[in-house]
Amino acid sequence: TEEALQDINTASELADLIELRLDYINNIKVSDIETLIKAKARPVIATCRPKREGGRFTGSEDKRVALLERATDSGAEYVDIEHDVERSLINKFRKKAGTKIIVSYHNFSETPADAELKEIHQKLAGTGADVVKIVAFARNITDNLRIFSFLEGVRTPTIAFCMGELGQISRILAPKYGSFLSFASLEKGKESAPGQLSAKELLNVYNFRRINRATDIYGLIGNPVAHSMGPLLHNTCLREEGLNAVYLPFKVEDLPSFINGFKTLNVRGYSVTIPHKVTIMGLLDKLDPLVESIGAVNTVVNRDGKLVGYNTDSTAAVKVIEDGLAKDGDTLHGKKVTIVGAGGAARAVAFGLKQKGAGITIVNRTESRAETLAGDLKCQYKKFGELDKLNTAILINCTSIGMHPNIDDIPVPANVLRPGMLVFDAVYNPPETRLLREAAVRGCRTLDGVKMFVLQAAQQFELWTGRPAPLEHLERIVRTKLAGTQ
C-alpha cells in the first residue's frame, strides 16, 4: 500500500487518469482502500482483476467485490467490471452515484474476427456500461487493422487495442481511431499487460498528446524493430517541424499481407530494414532509378496512393566513409574495399562505393549469396575463410552481427584486422561494437554506424516531408540515448 501511494503521486504527473490495480497490492485490506483513493490527484479507475481474466487476484469473489465497493464509496470515478460477472453486480455498481462503469473483455490468445468483435461489443454495451473495454492479443501485426476498423464503427465510449509486441501500435494510435483511452505503465518493469509501453515513452517518444484523428502515420518495417532508434529520431523531427504525424515500429513477419493490409491506413511513408529491403521491391508501385540499380529499398514514399521505393543507405554510407578518409587527405578512388554481408544494406553500400571508383570484394558466410551479389555488381567475391588473405584498405560490416542485444558477437575473425585499415561498422546500436573495439586495439581507423543511420534517416525525412532534418541535433540525440542504454 505504501508503494502504491508513491506510485499514485508519480503517476499524477504523467497521466490523465490513474488505474489503481488492487489485485497487484499484496495483502490489501478493505480499510486501505480509502487511504489510496483519497491520495489521488487525478480521476481513478479501480480494478481488481481475477486470475480468470488475466489478473492476480486469487481471493474470494465476495472479498474482490468488497474491495471494489470500498473504492467506489471512497470516490473512485470509474470501476472496471469483468464481462462474465452476474448482471446484478453490474447493476449494483451502476446505482452508485459519481462512479462510471467500465465493462471489460480480455482475450489473451487472439484477436476475434470482425463479426465477433461487434457481437462482443453489443453484449457489453447492453449491460448499460458507461465505457466498453475490449482488449485482444495480436498474433499478427495486421490484427491491429481489425481493432481500428471496429473502433470507427462504434458509438458507445470504447477502449480497444491489441496486447503483445505486435499490438503496441494500437496503444499509440488510440486517439486517432477513437479509443476512449490508452494504458501505459508507470515505468519499464511495472507493466500490467504484455506490450504495454511506459508513460514516458508514450509521451516523450511518440508525442501521444499530439495524436488525433488527422494525424499522419509513418513507420519502420523490419524484424526485429524493438531496439530501433528510428521512432525517437523521426518523432523528434516531426515534433520540431510542427507536423501532425507519428512514426511507429512495425514488426513485420509476413510482408505481402502487411503492405496490402496497411494500405487502408494510408501510411505516408516507411523506413525499411532487415530482412525486407530486397523483398519489398516486388510489392511497390514504382522504384527510383537508383533503387533499380542497387536492388534494395530502405525508404518508401506514398505519392497519391502509389508506393514508391528509394534508397538512402547508399548515399549516406558513401558520405560517412568519404568524410572519414578526408580527415587524412584520402579518397575512395582506387581503394580496395571488402564488404561483409550480402543483404540489402551490403547491396546499397557496395553500389555507392563502386560508383566512386572503389574496388569491391564481397564476403559472406553463405558463399552463394556473396557470389550472387558480386555477379549483380560485376565485382569480386571471396570465400569467408579467405578473409585473412585479402589485402584490403577498407573493411565494412553490413550484417547485423554485433547489434544489440548480441553485443559480444563479431562478424570477422580479429586476425583479419591490420594496422592502418579503415574499419566501418554499419551497426549503430551499440555505437562501439566489438568489431570496432578489436579494430582500434590493432591500430585500425574506425567509423561507427551512428552517422550513417542519422544521415539516411534525415534523407528519408526530406523525401517524406520536403523539409530538411537537423543533422547535428539528431546525432546528439542518438548518441545520448545509446550512451544511456549501454
Buried (B, 14 or more C-beta within 10 A) or exposed (E): BEEBEEBBEEBEEBBEBBBBBBBBBEEBEEEBBBBBBEBBEBBBBBBBBBEEBBBBBEEEEEBBBBBBBBBBBBBBBBBBBBBEBEEEBBEBBBEBEEBBBBBBBBBEEEBBEEEBBBEBBEEBBEBEBBBBBBBBBBBBBBBBBBBBEBBEEBEBBBBBBBBBBBBBBBBBBBBBBBBBBBBBBBBEEBBBBBBBBBBBBBBBBBBBEBBEEEBBBBBBBBBBBEEBBBBBBBBBBBBEBEBEBBBBBBBBEEBEEBBEBBEEBEBBBBBBBBBBBBBBBEBBEEBBEBBEBBBBBBBBBBEEEEBBBBBBBBBBBBBBBBEBBEEEEBEBEEBBBBBBBBBBBBBBBBBBBBBBEBBBBBBBBEBEBBBBBBEBBEBBBBEBEEBEEBEBBBBBBBBBBBBBEEBEBBBBEBEBBBEEBBBBBBBBBBBBBBBBBBBBEBEBBBBBBBBBBBBBBBBBBBBBBEEEBBEEEBBEBBBEBBEEEE
